[in-house]
Amino acid sequence: MYRLTTAIQNYAWGSATAIPSLLGLEPDGAPVAEAWFGAHASAPSHCVTADGEPGVPMTEVIAADAEAVLGEHVRARFGPALPYLLKLIAAEQPLSLQVHPHVDAARAGYDDEESRGVPRDAPHRSYRDRNHKPELVYALTRFEALCGFRAPRRAAELLDGLGSTLADELRTVLASQPTARGIEEAFTRLLRPETRPSAAEVDEVVAACAARLEAGSPSARADRTVVRLGAAYPGDPGVVTSLLLNPVTLQPGEALFVPAGGVHAYLQGLGVEIMASSDNVLRAGLTPKHVDVDELLRNVDYVAAPPIRIAPERFYGATRVYYAPVDDFELSVTRVEDGQTHPLPGRGPRILLCIEGRMVVSSRDDGEIELTRGTAAFAPATDGPLSVRGAGTLVQADVP
């Protein structure tokens, strides 16, 4: 097993304290949005040396002997690369209205940008790799999000009576076409350059929601979200799209799965994310970052459906496993308090992150590593079955 470093991402919507506190770092006032644990080429973790210094990147460890590190089955299915990326995410402010591409679109988009000579680290690049990016978020605190489209009739009800021209136009579309086609027409009406509403039209909807909220709104949560987004991103049509999307609140220990093609925006909270190893994000608003409306609209799934909450299965009494409907990853959370040794589920290449307490992880060959709050380790496939003892909570990423 190797102790791992993390790659910090200082995006503007992050919290200055949440992730530093978990990792045991001194806050410096800068927003810390994400902490990455994995082998994505843009920001790989490093394997810590015996004297505590960052050593070889995980990408090089895997490249040196992919068959041994990943295991025969993972290597055969995904090639010589770790198929998942584990993160901590801390949203202090709402982050972008976004979609992650399906794998065919990611490959085509990446190859197109490569052929046009767009630098891979360019701010205006949309495809940074050739992979899809389904993801699962596990809440460590109360976690607020928007995810997937509401039923069209429900979205029409929310728009009814706001008294703005834009809201009336969208309501008419949804009431006359209470289908995925109606959702698509309303959503694209808000985002495409040729039909995009003006900042004044967006602000009119925000003001109408604020007035309805003050008067005793029957849909207070939806109106509060519009008002909050309008304050953070004034004039942005993405503010109005929130009325088309499902609100989601996760309590600590609950998990949400976002498939490729699923439109979403995280609003606030601290959580653990696991995803296919990709940094492909297609944005359409609610962000100062690069927006690529055409690519987002080409990839979004317009079928209205409730958010996909993943209920865990229990293993060995102490472990809850969150099985996402993808082949790239699964997440397990083990909580031990008795100091006894507990087996961990999973196999192949595993990343282990301690989010509470102090624990010792042991491998089949009697190798072991101590993890405290905020520290992580990587167990290659050759380490075989793992077990843990101590007192605390351990998150494990592995491949089904």
C-alpha positions in Angstrom: 0.0 0.0 0.0 1.0 3.5 -0.7 0.1 6.7 1.2 -1.2 9.3 -1.2 -1.1 13.0 -1.6 -4.1 15.0 -2.8 -4.4 17.5 -5.6 -6.2 20.7 -4.4 -8.5 22.6 -6.8 -9.2 26.2 -5.8 -12.3 27.0 -7.8 -14.2 30.1 -6.9 -17.3 28.4 -5.6 -15.4 26.4 -3.0 -15.3 26.7 0.8 -12.2 28.3 2.5 -12.6 26.0 5.5 -14.5 22.7 4.9 -11.9 20.7 3.0 -8.8 22.2 4.8 -10.5 21.3 8.1 -11.1 17.7 7.0 -7.5 17.3 5.6 -5.9 19.0 8.6 -4.6 21.9 6.6 -4.4 25.5 7.8 -6.9 27.6 5.8 -5.3 30.5 3.8 -8.4 32.3 2.9 -8.5 30.8 -0.7 -11.6 28.8 -1.7 -10.9 25.0 -1.8 -13.5 23.4 -4.0 -12.2 19.9 -4.5 -9.4 17.6 -3.4 -8.6 14.8 -5.9 -7.3 11.3 -5.1 -6.5 9.3 -8.2 -4.6 9.0 -11.4 -6.2 11.5 -13.8 -3.4 12.9 -16.0 -4.3 16.5 -15.3 -3.8 16.2 -11.5 -2.6 12.8 -10.3 -2.0 11.9 -6.7 1.6 11.1 -5.7 2.7 8.1 -3.7 4.4 9.4 -0.5 8.0 8.2 0.1 9.3 6.7 3.3 10.5 10.1 4.6 7.0 11.6 3.9 7.8 13.5 0.7 5.7 13.3 -2.5 7.2 10.7 -4.7 6.2 9.1 -8.0 2.8 10.1 -9.5 0.2 7.3 -9.5 0.1 7.4 -13.3 3.8 6.3 -13.3 3.2 3.6 -10.7 0.4 2.2 -12.9 2.3 2.5 -16.1 5.3 0.6 -14.6 3.2 -2.6 -14.2 -0.5 -2.1 -15.0 -1.3 -5.8 -14.9 -0.1 -6.1 -11.3 -1.3 -2.8 -10.0 -4.8 -2.9 -11.6 -5.3 -6.6 -11.7 -6.0 -8.7 -14.8 -9.7 -8.1 -15.0 -9.5 -4.3 -14.6 -6.7 -4.1 -17.0 -8.6 -6.1 -19.6 -11.8 -3.9 -19.2 -10.3 -0.4 -19.0 -6.8 -0.6 -20.3 -3.7 0.6 -18.4 -5.5 3.3 -16.4 -7.3 3.6 -13.1 -11.0 3.8 -14.2 -12.2 6.0 -11.4 -11.4 9.3 -9.6 -12.2 10.0 -5.9 -12.8 13.5 -4.7 -13.8 15.6 -1.8 -16.1 18.4 -2.9 -17.1 21.5 -0.9 -19.6 23.9 -2.4 -19.9 27.2 -0.5 -21.6 28.8 -3.5 -23.8 27.2 -6.3 -21.7 25.8 -9.1 -22.3 25.5 -12.8 -25.3 24.2 -14.6 -23.6 21.3 -16.3 -23.8 17.9 -18.0 -21.1 15.2 -18.4 -20.8 13.6 -21.8 -21.4 10.0 -22.8 -18.3 8.1 -23.8 -18.9 8.4 -27.6 -19.4 12.1 -27.4 -16.3 12.5 -25.2 -14.1 10.6 -27.7 -15.4 12.6 -30.6 -15.2 15.9 -28.8 -11.7 15.2 -27.5 -10.4 14.1 -30.9 -11.9 17.2 -32.5 -10.3 19.6 -30.1 -7.0 17.8 -30.5 -7.2 18.1 -34.3 -7.8 21.8 -34.0 -4.8 22.2 -31.7 -6.7 23.4 -28.6 -4.3 23.0 -25.7 -5.5 20.5 -23.2 -5.2 22.9 -20.3 -6.9 25.8 -22.2 -9.7 27.5 -20.2 -11.9 27.4 -23.3 -11.5 23.6 -23.9 -14.5 21.4 -23.2 -13.1 17.9 -23.5 -9.9 17.2 -21.5 -10.0 13.4 -22.0 -11.8 10.7 -24.0 -13.9 9.3 -21.1 -17.5 9.7 -19.9 -18.1 11.0 -16.4 -21.0 9.4 -14.5 -20.6 10.3 -10.8 -21.9 9.6 -7.3 -21.9 12.0 -4.5 -22.0 10.8 -0.8 -23.0 13.6 1.6 -20.8 14.4 4.6 -23.0 17.3 5.6 -26.4 18.4 4.4 -25.9 18.6 0.6 -28.2 20.6 -1.7 -28.4 20.1 -5.5 -30.5 20.3 -8.6 -30.5 17.1 -10.7 -32.5 16.0 -13.7 -35.8 17.4 -15.0 -39.0 17.7 -13.2 -42.2 16.4 -14.6 -43.3 18.9 -17.3 -46.7 19.6 -15.7 -45.0 20.3 -12.3 -42.6 22.7 -13.9 -45.5 24.5 -15.7 -47.2 24.8 -12.3 -44.2 26.5 -10.8 -44.1 29.0 -13.7 -47.8 29.7 -13.5 -48.9 33.1 -12.0 -45.4 34.6 -11.8 -46.6 37.4 -14.1 -43.5 37.7 -16.2 -43.5 37.3 -20.0 -40.7 34.8 -19.9 -42.4 32.7 -17.3 -45.6 32.8 -19.2 -43.9 31.7 -22.5 -42.2 28.8 -20.8 -45.4 27.7 -19.0 -47.3 27.7 -22.3 -44.6 25.5 -23.9 -44.8 23.0 -21.1 -48.6 23.0 -20.7 -49.1 22.4 -24.4 -46.3 19.7 -24.6 -46.1 17.9 -21.2 -43.4 15.6 -22.6 -39.6 15.4 -23.0 -40.1 17.5 -26.2 -41.6 20.3 -24.2 -38.8 20.2 -21.6 -36.3 20.3 -24.5 -38.0 23.3 -26.1 -38.2 25.2 -22.8 -34.6 24.4 -21.8 -33.1 25.3 -25.2 -35.3 28.5 -25.3 -33.4 29.6 -22.1 -29.9 28.7 -23.2 -29.5 29.1 -27.0 -27.9 32.4 -28.0 -30.7 33.2 -30.5 -33.5 32.7 -28.0 -31.6 33.4 -24.7 -33.6 35.9 -22.5 -32.1 39.2 -21.5 -30.7 39.9 -18.1 -33.7 42.1 -17.4 -36.1 39.2 -18.3 -34.3 36.9 -16.0 -34.3 39.4 -13.2 -38.0 39.9 -13.6 -38.5 36.2 -12.9 -36.3 36.4 -9.9 -38.2 39.4 -8.6 -41.5 37.5 -9.1 -40.3 34.5 -7.2 -39.1 36.7 -4.4 -42.5 38.4 -4.2 -44.3 35.0 -4.2 -42.0 33.8 -1.5 -42.7 36.8 0.7 -46.5 36.4 0.1 -46.4 32.7 1.3 -45.3 30.7 -1.7 -46.8 27.2 -2.2 -43.4 26.3 -3.7 -41.1 28.0 -1.3 -38.1 25.7 -2.0 -38.2 26.4 -5.7 -38.6 30.1 -5.2 -35.8 30.3 -2.7 -33.5 28.5 -5.1 -34.3 31.0 -7.9 -33.7 34.0 -5.5 -30.4 32.5 -4.3 -29.2 31.7 -7.8 -30.3 35.2 -9.0 -28.2 36.8 -6.2 -25.1 34.7 -7.1 -25.5 34.9 -10.9 -27.7 38.0 -11.7 -29.1 37.9 -15.2 -28.0 34.4 -16.0 -30.7 32.3 -17.7 -29.4 29.3 -15.8 -31.2 30.8 -12.8 -34.6 30.2 -14.5 -33.7 26.7 -15.6 -33.8 25.7 -11.9 -37.6 25.8 -12.1 -37.3 22.9 -14.6 -35.0 20.8 -12.4 -35.5 18.5 -9.5 -34.4 19.8 -6.1 -32.4 17.3 -4.0 -31.4 17.4 -0.4 -29.0 14.7 0.9 -28.5 14.2 4.6 -25.1 12.9 5.8 -24.7 9.3 4.7 -27.1 9.6 1.7 -25.9 9.3 -1.9 -27.0 10.6 -5.3 -26.0 9.2 -8.7 -25.7 11.5 -11.7 -25.5 9.6 -15.0 -23.8 10.9 -18.1 -26.2 13.2 -19.8 -27.9 14.2 -16.5 -28.2 17.9 -16.1 -27.3 19.1 -12.6 -25.9 21.8 -10.4 -24.6 21.4 -6.9 -25.7 24.2 -4.6 -24.1 23.8 -1.2 -22.5 21.1 1.0 -19.5 18.9 1.7 -19.3 15.4 0.2 -17.3 12.6 -1.2 -17.5 12.2 -5.0 -16.5 9.2 -7.1 -16.7 9.2 -10.8 -15.3 7.7 -14.0 -11.8 9.1 -14.3 -12.6 12.2 -16.4 -12.5 16.0 -16.2 -15.1 16.6 -18.9 -17.6 19.2 -17.9 -20.0 20.8 -20.3 -21.4 24.1 -18.8 -24.3 26.2 -19.9 -24.4 28.9 -17.1 -24.1 29.7 -13.4 -20.3 30.0 -13.8 -17.5 32.3 -14.7 -15.8 29.3 -16.4 -16.0 28.4 -20.1 -19.6 27.8 -21.3 -20.3 25.5 -24.3 -24.1 25.6 -24.7 -24.1 23.7 -28.0 -22.1 20.8 -26.6 -24.2 20.6 -23.5 -27.5 20.6 -25.4 -26.1 17.8 -27.7 -25.4 15.6 -24.6 -28.3 16.3 -22.2 -31.0 13.7 -21.5 -34.4 15.5 -21.5 -36.5 12.7 -20.1 -38.1 13.8 -16.8 -37.2 11.4 -13.9 -36.7 11.6 -10.2 -33.2 11.9 -8.9 -31.3 8.6 -8.6 -30.7 8.0 -4.9 -28.5 5.0 -4.2 -29.5 2.9 -1.2 -26.5 1.1 0.4 -26.1 -2.6 1.0 -24.5 -3.8 4.2 -21.5 -6.0 4.3 -19.8 -7.5 7.4 -22.0 -5.4 9.7 -19.7 -2.3 9.5 -19.7 -1.5 5.8 -22.3 0.1 3.5 -21.6 -0.3 -0.2 -23.2 2.1 -2.7 -23.5 0.3 -6.0 -23.8 2.8 -8.9 -25.2 1.4 -12.2 -21.9 1.7 -14.0 -18.8 -0.5 -14.4 -16.2 2.1 -13.6 -16.5 2.4 -9.8 -18.3 1.6 -6.5 -18.0 3.3 -3.1 -18.1 1.8 0.3 -18.1 3.4 3.7 -16.9 1.5 6.7 -17.5 2.7 10.3 -15.8 0.9 13.2 -15.7 1.8 16.8 -14.7 -1.3 18.7 -11.0 -1.6 17.8 -11.7 -5.1 16.3 -10.6 -6.2 12.9 -13.2 -5.9 10.2 -12.8 -7.2 6.6 -13.3 -4.8 3.8 -15.3 -5.7 0.6 -13.9 -5.0 -2.8 -10.9 -6.1 -4.9 -8.5 -4.7 -7.5 -7.0 -1.2 -7.2 -8.5 0.6 -4.2 -8.2 4.1 -2.8 -8.9 4.4 0.9 -9.7 7.8 2.6 -10.1 8.2 6.3 -12.8 10.9 7.0 -12.9 10.4 10.8 -10.9 8.9 13.5 -7.8 6.7 13.4 -7.6 3.4 11.6 -5.1 0.8 10.5 -5.7 -1.0 7.1 -4.0 -4.4 6.7 -3.4 -6.3 3.5 -3.2 -10.1 2.9 0.6 -10.1 3.0 0.6 -8.5 6.5 1.5 -5.1 5.2 -0.4 -2.3 7.0 -0.8 1.4 7.0 -2.2 3.8 9.5 -4.7 6.4 8.3 -6.0 9.4 10.3 -8.6 11.9 9.4 -8.0 13.4 6.0 -5.2 10.9 4.9 -5.5 8.4 2.0 -3.8 5.3 0.7 -3.7 3.3 -2.5 -3.9 -0.5 -2.4 -2.8 -2.2 -5.7 -4.7 -5.4 -6.8 -1.7 -7.5 -5.6 -2.5 -6.5 -2.0 -5.5 -8.8 -2.1 -8.2 -8.7 0.6 -8.0 -5.8 3.1 -9.2 -5.4 6.6 -9.4 -2.5 9.0 -9.3 -1.9 12.7 -9.4 1.1 15.0 -12.2 3.7 15.5 -13.4 5.9 12.7 -14.9 6.1 9.2 -13.2 4.9 6.1 -14.3 5.5 2.5 -13.1 3.0 -0.1 -13.2 3.4 -3.9 -12.9 0.3 -6.0 -14.0 -1.3 -9.2 -17.0 -3.7 -9.3 
